[in-house]
Amino acid sequence: QVQLVEFGGGLVQPGGSLRLSCVASGSIFSIYAMGWYRQAPGKERELVARIHAGGNTNYADSVKGRFTIARDNAKNTVYLQMNSLKPEDTAVYYCNARRTLTTTFDYWGQGTQVTVSS
């Protein structure tokens, strides 16, 4: 079992920056792929970025070049640095921990609201 708590959401103007943090507890953090998803009103939850246990990263096309995911295994924390924010980035952002053995196990945080508006 993994418990995840997100921090860092809020209101920001277009073009601004925010950094989200997600602190994990309850298991060996370093073995999990960690990701950030988001869900806007009326839309499905979508993957924003993922960082694998070995450090490889994946990004949604819509955030490439603007968002950066990083992890600090010593602090059991994953970060999402969001720059050049746009109104369409407005959503609830969820932290995800994933481990795939014969089955995929997914764990979720409670979500944090990010609103990009002038």
C-alpha positions in Angstrom: 0.0 0.0 0.0 1.1 3.5 -0.8 -0.3 6.7 0.6 0.1 9.9 -1.5 -0.4 13.5 -0.5 -0.2 16.4 -3.0 0.8 19.9 -2.3 1.2 23.1 -4.3 -2.0 23.8 -6.2 -3.5 27.2 -6.5 -4.5 30.1 -8.7 -2.0 31.4 -11.2 -2.1 33.8 -14.1 -1.5 32.7 -17.7 2.2 32.5 -18.3 2.9 31.8 -14.7 4.5 28.9 -12.9 3.6 26.4 -10.2 5.3 23.5 -8.6 3.3 20.5 -7.4 4.8 18.1 -4.9 3.6 14.6 -3.9 4.9 12.9 -0.8 4.6 9.1 -0.6 4.5 6.8 2.4 3.9 3.2 3.2 6.1 1.4 0.8 9.4 1.5 -1.0 9.1 4.6 -3.1 12.0 4.0 -5.4 10.4 0.9 -7.0 7.3 2.7 -8.3 6.7 4.6 -11.5 5.3 8.0 -10.4 3.0 10.1 -12.4 0.8 13.2 -12.5 -2.6 13.0 -14.1 -5.2 15.7 -14.4 -8.9 15.9 -14.8 -10.8 19.0 -16.1 -14.6 19.4 -15.6 -16.5 17.2 -18.1 -13.3 15.5 -19.3 -11.6 12.2 -18.6 -8.6 11.9 -16.4 -5.4 12.1 -18.6 -1.7 11.4 -18.0 0.4 14.5 -17.8 3.8 13.1 -17.0 5.4 9.9 -15.7 8.8 9.2 -14.3 9.8 5.5 -14.1 11.9 3.9 -11.4 15.0 4.1 -13.6 14.4 7.8 -14.3 12.9 7.7 -17.8 10.2 10.2 -18.3 7.1 10.5 -20.5 5.0 13.6 -21.2 1.7 14.4 -22.8 2.2 16.3 -26.0 0.3 19.3 -24.6 2.8 19.9 -21.9 6.1 19.0 -23.5 8.6 21.8 -23.1 6.6 23.4 -20.4 6.3 20.8 -17.6 9.1 18.9 -15.9 8.6 15.8 -13.7 11.3 14.9 -11.2 11.7 12.6 -8.2 13.7 12.6 -5.0 13.8 9.0 -3.7 15.6 10.1 -0.5 12.5 12.3 0.3 9.9 9.9 -1.2 8.7 12.9 -3.2 7.8 13.5 -6.9 7.5 17.0 -8.3 5.8 18.6 -11.3 7.3 21.9 -12.3 4.7 23.7 -14.5 5.9 26.7 -16.5 4.1 28.9 -19.1 0.8 27.8 -17.8 -2.3 28.2 -20.0 -6.0 28.4 -19.1 -6.4 24.9 -20.6 -4.1 23.5 -17.9 -6.8 24.2 -15.3 -7.8 20.9 -13.7 -7.5 18.8 -10.6 -4.1 17.2 -10.6 -3.6 13.8 -9.1 -0.4 12.0 -8.1 -0.2 8.4 -9.1 2.1 5.5 -8.0 2.2 2.5 -10.3 3.9 -0.9 -9.9 3.5 -3.6 -12.5 4.1 -7.2 -11.7 1.7 -9.8 -13.1 -0.9 -7.2 -12.3 -0.7 -3.4 -12.4 -1.2 -1.7 -9.0 -2.3 2.0 -9.0 -2.4 4.3 -6.0 -3.8 7.8 -6.1 -3.6 11.0 -4.1 -6.6 13.1 -3.2 -5.9 15.7 -5.9 -5.0 19.4 -5.9 -6.7 22.1 -7.8 -4.7 24.2 -10.3 -6.5 27.1 -11.8 -5.0 29.3 -14.5 -6.9 32.5 -15.0 -6.4 36.2 -15.2 
